[in-house]
Each structure stands twice: as C-alpha cells, then as structure tokens.
Amino acid sequence: MHLLPLVLLPLTAQAINIVSSNDDGWAEINIRQFYQALTAAGHSVVVSAPAENQSGTGSSDKTPTTLTEPCEFNSCPSGSPATGYNSSDPRLNYVNSYPVTSMKYGISTAAPPFFNNAPPALAVSGPNVGSNLGLAVYFSGTVGAAHYASEAGIPAIAFSGSTGSQTAWNVAVPAYSQVYAQLATKITNKIVASGTPYLPNHVWLNVNFPEVSTECASADDFKFVLSRIFSGLLSADDVETCGSSRLPTESTVVGTDGCYVSISVGWSDKTDAAADVQAIVLDKLVVKGRKGIIRYGSDEKSPLEKVSDYDMSYSYSDDDPIPESAGQIKVALFRVLASGEIKRGEYLPSFDGIREPIQPGPSVPRDAYWRLQEDIFRSKCNSIIGSGRAMLTGFCAIRGRCLGLPATITSYRVTELAI
C-alpha cells in the first residue's frame, strides 16, 4: 500500500468560536483535555455534553430531564436540573440527554452568551473513547453530535481514539488523552487556517486515531491520511490522489502498522461524500507552500542531467498546473528540489530497466527521458522525508508526498495531509 499522508505542519490558527460535545459524558477526561488544548491554542470554546455516558446512542434526541442520580463520576448531585454548568468554569455544560441533544443545546443556548450571541464557527465532538470506524458511524453518539451540527449549518469534526477507557476528569491525565487532544487540536487548527467556509455544507469529518504506544508516543509521531468510511466497492470513484481513484478505508489506515490517522469526509446521510466534495477537503489539508518543478522549454532538450540552471524554475502557487505536454518535463519532485537535497542531474531517467544514462536516439522513445522510477531515488527520499517507508512519485508530488506502508495490501496510494 502506498499512502500519501497528509503532513499537518505547525500552524498559528486564527482563534474562532467552537462548541464541543461527545458521547462519553461531560466529565470524561478526553473532552476536558481537548477543551484545554483548544483554549490554549487561543480558541473560545464552550462544552455542552451529556451528563452521563451516552455511547452508542447515535442520533437519538429527547428533551433533557432532571437527574434522578448523580452525573457520571459524581460530577453533579442527584436532583440536579436537566441542564447545568461547572460553577468554577461556566463554559463546561452538562445536558441530561443524548449527544445530539447536548450539541443542539450547546449551539442554541449554552454557547451564544460567550460568543456575543453569534453561532459557533465550528463544532467538534470527542475524542471518543474507542474507534468509530465504518458501520460504527451509524451508532456512535460522538458522530451523531457532529453530524447534527453539520446539518445545522456548522462545520463539524468527530474525533475518536482506539486507546483508553472511561476516565474521570480529576485523575492523573493518561498520556493517550494528552496525545489525542494535541492531535485533534492540530487538525482543528489546520481546518481553521484553511479559511472559510471551513467545510462544505452538510460535510462532517470522521477522524480516527490509532493506539498510542511506544512507537506512537507523541503527536509528532503521527501522520494523517485521507480515507473513506466504507469500502466503496459499488460506489463512484473517489477524489484522485497519487494516481488512484479509490481512497483506503479508515479501518485500513488505522489498522496499518505505524502511526496513521484516518480522516474521512462524511455526508448528510452518514456515508462518504462524493469525489468533488472530497477534493475540497483534500485541498484544505494537503501541503501548501513552495514546490519545486523542473520545466522544459521544448522537445529538443536533453535528458534530466543536461538541464541548465536557466531551464529550472520553481512554483510558489498551489494552483500551478501539472505538466502534461511533451514539451514539459513530467516529473514533479515536490519539496525536494526546492530544498536542494536532490540536485539537478543526480538521478537519471530509466527505461526498460536500464539504470545508466540513456542517450537520445531514434530507437529510444523520448518519453523515456521523463520516467523516473521510484526505486532509483527511494533511498535518497527516505532520508529527506525522515521515514524508512517514504518515497516520492511523479505527479503525486505536486499534491503531497507518497508513503509506502509495510503491508500486504498494495492497491492504494493516498496523499499526506499537511496537518
């Protein structure tokens, strides 16, 4: 499998108004850590989450009722009103009902007083205790809350993590909870930094984090991959990434050895969004900034090692077209050329397995000059990208960088997201 991960670079995001919910309860440690991380990043955040663990309640909704027993972890006493807040931090609200009801209350009632009576700019849900992959999106209250917000016209993201168990807010913070909060904040900041509209109408993102382990111990260890919720065997094509028109499933991404976070683009019916909508989200998440492109002025130019400094130019625009004509070189070296790590002429095109320079001649098709096989420069790219499984491939380098994963599955290439 070749995954083109989405590299989420450190960002200084614009501070916005965010409403937060979950299905594990308002006093669960993951939502509290996420609240603190978002607040530390400068955002104005209001939590509105169930008084009790409401996992698996999907999109259920009912009028909140007075508590007949204490809130989870004894965070509020029996007999407390149907809705309430933390006396020391009124931005932390409970709702004695389902996640959807909690999100609805947060959007309509709890959040506006803190946002100058404006609606939230973004809704987040989770991080959930446990993954929400595939069919689980239909039953997950964490997903249900995000889905409700997206249908209410507020861009929304559902976060879930495979490590952890129900944990009270007032105990020693587990490492996984801190890592998931940091990862969720990175993704949130990336979406915010991409500008408004943060997501297309009716779109919500389903984000799943793999296990936190000795290999994946800090937020910097993780890479982010655009995925799909369901297999899509009978579905139309996905957005094209790295030459493939089918994204990997989120289960495949999270289940692959390594530290890979899946980001799926959900639609109003809780299925995968169409390719044109996926493309909008992909464009918000892929690497932005300087990309090196070697250009040829005419078909009469010699092979790669003969390019002069005059013939080399760099693109600063994300809208720069991928070279298509025979009059342009058809290899994009992504950031590597711009960094100078791979020099002009250091790697030569190969044709029919030939590894030495190919001399121009009538017996050798000119297209041979434009073919760079991955295995020729894989070792160099490995050291540059910093992963023993990394490689660059042709046109895909315009959009991101390809990552080869140590798996028996070989049918996917996806784009590394710049998060």
C-alpha positions as CSV (number, residue, x, y, z in Angstrom):
1,M,0.0,0.0,0.0
2,H,1.2,3.5,-0.8
3,L,-0.4,6.1,1.5
4,L,0.3,9.7,0.6
5,P,-0.1,11.0,4.2
6,L,-1.3,14.5,4.9
7,V,1.5,16.4,6.6
8,L,0.0,18.6,9.3
9,L,2.5,21.3,9.8
10,P,2.6,23.5,12.9
11,L,0.2,26.4,12.5
12,T,-0.8,29.6,14.2
13,A,-4.5,29.3,13.6
14,Q,-7.0,32.2,13.8
15,A,-8.9,32.0,17.0
16,I,-12.6,31.1,16.5
17,N,-15.7,30.2,18.5
18,I,-16.1,26.4,18.9
19,V,-18.8,24.3,20.6
20,S,-17.6,20.9,21.9
21,S,-19.5,17.7,22.7
22,N,-19.1,13.9,22.9
23,D,-21.0,10.8,23.9
24,D,-18.8,9.7,26.8
25,G,-20.0,12.5,29.1
26,W,-19.1,16.0,30.1
27,A,-16.8,14.8,32.9
28,E,-14.8,12.3,30.8
29,I,-11.1,13.2,30.6
30,N,-10.7,13.3,26.8
31,I,-13.2,16.1,26.3
32,R,-11.7,18.1,29.2
33,Q,-8.2,17.7,27.8
34,F,-9.4,18.7,24.3
35,Y,-11.1,21.7,25.8
36,Q,-7.9,22.8,27.5
37,A,-5.8,22.3,24.3
38,L,-8.2,24.3,22.2
39,T,-8.4,27.0,24.7
40,A,-4.6,27.1,25.0
41,A,-4.5,27.5,21.2
42,G,-6.5,30.7,21.6
43,H,-10.0,29.5,20.6
44,S,-13.1,30.4,22.5
45,V,-14.6,27.0,23.5
46,V,-17.9,26.0,25.1
47,V,-18.5,22.4,26.1
48,S,-22.1,21.0,26.0
49,A,-22.0,17.3,26.6
50,P,-24.2,14.6,28.2
51,A,-24.4,14.3,32.0
52,E,-23.9,10.5,31.7
53,N,-22.1,8.2,29.3
54,Q,-24.3,8.0,26.2
55,S,-22.1,5.9,24.0
56,G,-23.9,4.1,21.1
57,T,-27.0,6.4,21.1
58,G,-26.4,7.6,17.5
59,S,-28.6,10.5,16.5
60,S,-31.2,10.0,19.3
61,D,-32.7,13.2,20.6
62,K,-35.0,13.9,23.6
63,T,-35.9,16.7,25.9
64,P,-33.4,16.8,28.9
65,T,-34.8,15.8,32.3
66,T,-33.9,16.4,35.9
67,L,-31.3,14.0,37.1
68,T,-32.5,11.1,39.3
69,E,-29.0,10.0,40.1
70,P,-25.6,11.8,40.2
71,C,-23.8,12.8,36.9
72,E,-21.0,10.5,35.9
73,F,-18.1,10.3,38.2
74,N,-20.2,12.2,40.8
75,S,-19.7,15.4,38.8
76,C,-23.1,16.7,39.8
77,P,-25.5,15.5,42.5
78,S,-28.8,13.6,42.1
79,G,-31.6,16.1,41.7
80,S,-29.6,18.5,39.6
81,P,-31.5,20.3,36.9
82,A,-31.8,19.0,33.4
83,T,-29.0,21.3,32.2
84,G,-26.3,22.9,34.2
85,Y,-22.7,24.0,34.3
86,N,-19.5,23.9,36.3
87,S,-19.6,26.6,39.0
88,S,-15.8,27.3,38.6
89,D,-15.9,27.3,34.8
90,P,-19.4,28.1,33.3
91,R,-18.1,27.1,29.8
92,L,-18.4,23.5,30.9
93,N,-22.0,22.5,30.5
94,Y,-23.9,19.2,31.0
95,V,-27.2,18.1,29.4
96,N,-29.1,15.2,30.9
97,S,-29.9,13.7,27.5
98,Y,-28.3,12.4,24.3
99,P,-25.2,13.7,22.5
100,V,-27.3,15.2,19.7
101,T,-29.5,17.0,22.3
102,S,-26.3,18.2,24.0
103,M,-24.9,19.6,20.8
104,K,-28.3,21.2,20.0
105,Y,-28.4,22.8,23.4
106,G,-24.8,24.0,23.1
107,I,-25.4,25.6,19.7
108,S,-28.7,27.3,20.7
109,T,-28.3,28.1,24.3
110,A,-25.0,27.4,26.1
111,A,-22.5,28.9,23.6
112,P,-24.1,32.1,22.3
113,P,-23.6,34.1,25.5
114,F,-19.9,33.5,25.2
115,F,-19.8,34.3,21.5
116,N,-21.6,37.7,21.5
117,N,-24.8,35.8,20.6
118,A,-23.2,34.6,17.4
119,P,-23.4,30.9,16.4
120,P,-20.3,28.7,16.8
121,A,-18.0,28.8,13.8
122,L,-17.0,25.1,14.3
123,A,-18.3,22.1,16.2
124,V,-16.1,19.3,17.5
125,S,-17.1,16.1,19.1
126,G,-14.9,13.7,21.2
127,P,-12.2,12.5,21.3
128,N,-14.3,9.4,21.8
129,V,-13.1,6.5,24.0
130,G,-12.8,3.9,21.3
131,S,-12.7,4.0,17.5
132,N,-15.7,4.8,15.3
133,L,-14.9,3.1,12.0
134,G,-17.2,2.0,9.2
135,L,-20.7,0.9,10.3
136,A,-20.0,2.3,13.8
137,V,-20.7,5.8,12.5
138,Y,-24.5,5.0,12.4
139,F,-24.5,4.2,16.1
140,S,-21.9,6.5,17.5
141,G,-23.2,9.4,19.6
142,T,-19.9,11.2,19.0
143,V,-20.5,11.0,15.3
144,G,-24.2,11.8,15.8
145,A,-23.4,15.1,17.6
146,A,-21.0,16.2,14.8
147,H,-23.5,15.1,12.1
148,Y,-26.3,17.1,13.8
149,A,-24.1,20.2,13.8
150,S,-23.2,19.8,10.1
151,E,-26.9,19.5,9.3
152,A,-27.5,22.7,11.3
153,G,-25.1,24.6,9.0
154,I,-22.0,24.4,11.3
155,P,-18.9,22.6,10.0
156,A,-18.1,19.7,12.3
157,I,-15.4,17.2,13.1
158,A,-15.8,13.9,15.1
159,F,-12.7,12.6,16.8
160,S,-12.2,9.0,18.1
161,G,-9.2,7.2,19.6
162,S,-8.6,3.5,19.9
163,T,-6.6,3.7,23.2
164,G,-8.2,4.3,26.6
165,S,-11.3,3.6,28.8
166,Q,-13.8,5.8,30.6
167,T,-11.8,8.0,32.9
168,A,-12.8,10.8,35.2
169,W,-11.6,14.4,34.6
170,N,-10.0,14.7,38.0
171,V,-7.4,11.9,38.0
172,A,-3.8,11.9,36.7
173,V,-4.0,12.5,32.9
174,P,-3.2,9.4,30.8
175,A,-0.6,10.0,28.1
176,Y,-3.1,8.9,25.4
177,S,-5.6,11.6,26.4
178,Q,-3.0,14.3,26.1
179,V,-1.8,13.0,22.7
180,Y,-5.3,12.7,21.3
181,A,-6.1,16.3,22.5
182,Q,-3.0,17.6,20.7
183,L,-3.7,15.7,17.5
184,A,-7.4,16.9,17.5
185,T,-6.2,20.4,18.0
186,K,-3.7,20.2,15.2
187,I,-6.5,19.0,12.8
188,T,-8.8,21.7,14.1
189,N,-6.2,24.4,13.6
190,K,-5.5,23.2,10.1
191,I,-9.1,23.4,9.1
192,V,-9.4,26.9,10.6
193,A,-6.2,28.0,8.9
194,S,-7.6,26.9,5.6
195,G,-10.2,29.7,5.7
196,T,-13.9,29.9,5.5
197,P,-16.0,28.1,4.6
198,Y,-14.1,25.6,6.8
199,L,-16.0,22.7,5.3
200,P,-18.6,22.4,2.5
201,N,-22.3,22.4,3.5
202,H,-23.5,19.1,5.0
203,V,-20.0,17.8,5.5
204,W,-18.5,16.4,8.7
205,L,-15.1,14.8,9.2
206,N,-14.7,11.4,10.8
207,V,-11.2,11.3,12.4
208,N,-9.8,8.2,14.0
209,F,-6.6,8.0,15.9
210,P,-4.7,4.7,16.3
211,E,-3.3,3.4,19.5
212,V,-0.8,5.5,21.5
213,S,2.2,3.3,22.1
214,T,6.0,3.4,22.5
215,E,6.2,3.8,18.7
216,C,3.4,6.4,18.6
217,A,4.0,8.2,21.8
218,S,3.7,11.9,20.9
219,A,1.6,13.9,18.5
220,D,4.7,14.5,16.2
221,D,4.9,10.7,15.6
222,F,1.6,10.6,13.7
223,K,0.8,11.1,10.0
224,F,-2.6,11.9,8.6
225,V,-4.3,10.1,5.6
226,L,-7.4,11.0,3.7
227,S,-9.7,7.9,3.8
228,R,-13.2,6.8,3.2
229,I,-15.7,5.4,5.8
230,F,-16.9,2.4,3.8
231,S,-15.2,0.2,1.2
232,G,-16.9,1.8,-1.8
233,L,-16.9,-1.4,-3.9
234,L,-20.1,-0.3,-5.7
235,S,-19.5,3.4,-5.3
236,A,-18.4,6.0,-7.8
237,D,-14.7,7.0,-7.8
238,D,-13.2,9.0,-5.0
239,V,-11.0,12.0,-5.4
240,E,-7.9,11.1,-7.3
241,T,-4.7,11.0,-5.2
242,C,-1.4,9.8,-6.4
243,G,-2.9,8.1,-9.5
244,S,-5.6,6.2,-7.6
245,S,-9.3,6.9,-7.7
246,R,-10.1,4.9,-4.6
247,L,-9.2,6.0,-1.1
248,P,-8.3,3.5,1.5
249,T,-10.9,2.8,4.2
250,E,-10.4,4.3,7.6
251,S,-10.2,0.8,9.1
252,T,-7.3,0.0,6.7
253,V,-5.4,3.2,7.6
254,V,-5.8,2.9,11.4
255,G,-5.1,-0.8,11.3
256,T,-1.8,-0.4,9.4
257,D,1.4,-0.7,11.3
258,G,2.7,2.7,12.2
259,C,1.1,5.9,13.4
260,Y,-1.6,6.7,10.8
261,V,-4.6,8.9,11.5
262,S,-7.6,8.5,9.1
263,I,-9.6,11.5,8.1
264,S,-12.8,10.6,6.2
265,V,-15.2,13.0,4.6
266,G,-18.8,12.3,5.7
267,W,-22.0,13.4,4.0
268,S,-25.5,14.2,5.3
269,D,-26.7,10.5,5.1
270,K,-23.6,9.4,7.2
271,T,-22.0,7.8,4.1
272,D,-18.9,9.0,2.2
273,A,-19.1,12.4,0.4
274,A,-18.7,12.4,-3.4
275,A,-15.3,12.9,-5.1
276,D,-15.8,16.6,-5.8
277,V,-16.5,17.3,-2.1
278,Q,-13.6,15.1,-1.0
279,A,-11.4,17.2,-3.3
280,I,-12.4,20.4,-1.5
281,V,-11.4,18.9,1.8
282,L,-8.2,17.4,0.4
283,D,-7.2,20.9,-0.9
284,K,-7.6,22.3,2.6
285,L,-5.4,19.6,4.1
286,V,-2.6,19.0,1.6
287,V,0.8,20.5,1.8
288,K,0.9,24.2,1.0
289,G,3.8,26.3,0.0
290,R,6.8,26.1,-2.3
291,K,7.1,23.2,-4.6
292,G,10.0,22.5,-7.0
293,I,9.2,21.8,-10.6
294,I,11.6,21.3,-13.4
295,R,10.4,22.7,-16.7
296,Y,11.5,22.1,-20.3
297,G,11.0,24.7,-23.0
298,S,10.8,22.4,-25.9
299,D,11.1,18.7,-27.0
300,E,14.6,19.3,-28.1
301,K,16.0,19.5,-24.6
302,S,18.3,16.7,-23.4
303,P,17.6,14.3,-20.5
304,L,17.5,15.4,-16.9
305,E,21.2,15.6,-16.3
306,K,21.6,18.2,-19.1
307,V,19.1,20.7,-17.8
308,S,20.8,24.1,-17.3
309,D,20.1,26.5,-14.4
310,Y,18.3,28.6,-16.9
311,D,15.8,25.9,-17.6
312,M,14.9,25.3,-13.9
313,S,12.1,27.2,-12.3
314,Y,10.2,26.9,-9.1
315,S,6.5,27.3,-8.5
316,Y,5.1,29.2,-5.5
317,S,1.5,28.7,-6.4
318,D,-0.7,25.8,-5.3
319,D,-2.7,26.3,-8.5
320,D,0.3,25.6,-10.8
321,P,-0.8,23.1,-13.4
322,I,0.8,19.7,-13.6
323,P,2.9,19.4,-16.7
324,E,1.1,17.5,-19.4
325,S,2.6,18.2,-22.8
326,A,5.7,16.5,-24.3
327,G,7.3,20.0,-24.2
328,Q,7.5,20.0,-20.4
329,I,9.2,17.6,-18.2
330,K,6.7,15.3,-16.5
331,V,8.3,14.8,-13.2
332,A,7.4,16.9,-10.0
333,L,10.0,16.5,-7.3
334,F,7.8,18.2,-4.6
335,R,9.8,19.9,-1.9
336,V,13.0,18.0,-2.6
337,L,14.1,20.2,-5.5
338,A,13.3,23.3,-3.6
339,S,15.3,22.2,-0.6
340,G,18.3,21.3,-2.8
341,E,18.6,17.9,-1.3
342,I,18.3,16.2,-4.7
343,K,20.4,18.0,-7.2
344,R,19.7,18.5,-10.8
345,G,21.1,15.5,-12.7
346,E,21.7,13.4,-9.6
347,Y,19.1,10.9,-10.7
348,L,18.7,9.9,-14.3
349,P,15.6,8.6,-16.1
350,S,15.4,4.9,-16.7
351,F,13.7,2.9,-19.5
352,D,13.0,-0.8,-19.7
353,G,15.0,-1.4,-16.6
354,I,18.1,0.4,-17.8
355,R,19.8,2.2,-15.0
356,E,22.5,4.1,-16.9
357,P,22.0,7.4,-18.8
358,I,20.0,7.0,-22.0
359,Q,21.4,8.8,-25.0
360,P,19.0,10.4,-27.4
361,G,18.4,8.4,-30.5
362,P,15.7,7.2,-32.8
363,S,15.4,3.8,-31.1
364,V,14.6,5.2,-27.7
365,P,11.2,6.9,-27.2
366,R,11.6,10.5,-25.9
367,D,9.1,9.6,-23.2
368,A,11.9,7.5,-21.7
369,Y,13.6,10.7,-20.6
370,W,10.6,11.6,-18.4
371,R,10.4,8.4,-16.5
372,L,11.8,8.3,-13.0
373,Q,11.2,5.0,-11.3
374,E,10.6,5.1,-7.5
375,D,13.4,2.7,-6.7
376,I,16.1,4.9,-8.3
377,F,15.7,7.6,-5.8
378,R,13.8,5.9,-2.9
379,S,16.8,5.8,-0.6
380,K,17.5,9.5,-1.0
381,C,13.9,10.4,-0.4
382,N,13.8,8.2,2.7
383,S,16.5,10.2,4.4
384,I,14.9,13.5,3.4
385,I,11.4,12.7,4.5
386,G,12.6,11.0,7.6
387,S,10.8,7.7,7.2
388,G,12.2,4.4,6.1
389,R,9.0,3.8,4.2
390,A,8.8,7.0,2.3
391,M,9.2,7.7,-1.4
392,L,8.3,10.3,-3.9
393,T,6.4,9.5,-7.1
394,G,6.0,11.6,-10.2
395,F,2.9,13.9,-10.4
396,C,1.7,13.0,-7.0
397,A,4.5,15.1,-5.6
398,I,2.5,18.2,-6.7
399,R,-0.2,17.4,-4.1
400,G,1.8,15.8,-1.3
401,R,4.2,13.0,-0.7
402,C,3.8,9.3,-1.2
403,L,4.3,6.9,1.7
404,G,4.8,3.2,1.2
405,L,3.5,1.2,4.1
406,P,4.8,-2.2,5.2
407,A,1.6,-4.1,4.5
408,T,0.5,-6.9,2.2
409,I,-2.2,-4.6,0.7
410,T,-0.8,-2.9,-2.4
411,S,-3.8,-1.2,-4.1
412,Y,-3.8,2.3,-2.6
413,R,-1.8,5.5,-2.9
414,V,-3.0,8.4,-0.9
415,T,-2.0,11.9,-0.1
416,E,-0.1,13.0,3.0
417,L,-2.1,15.8,4.6
418,A,-0.3,18.9,5.8
419,I,-1.5,19.0,9.3
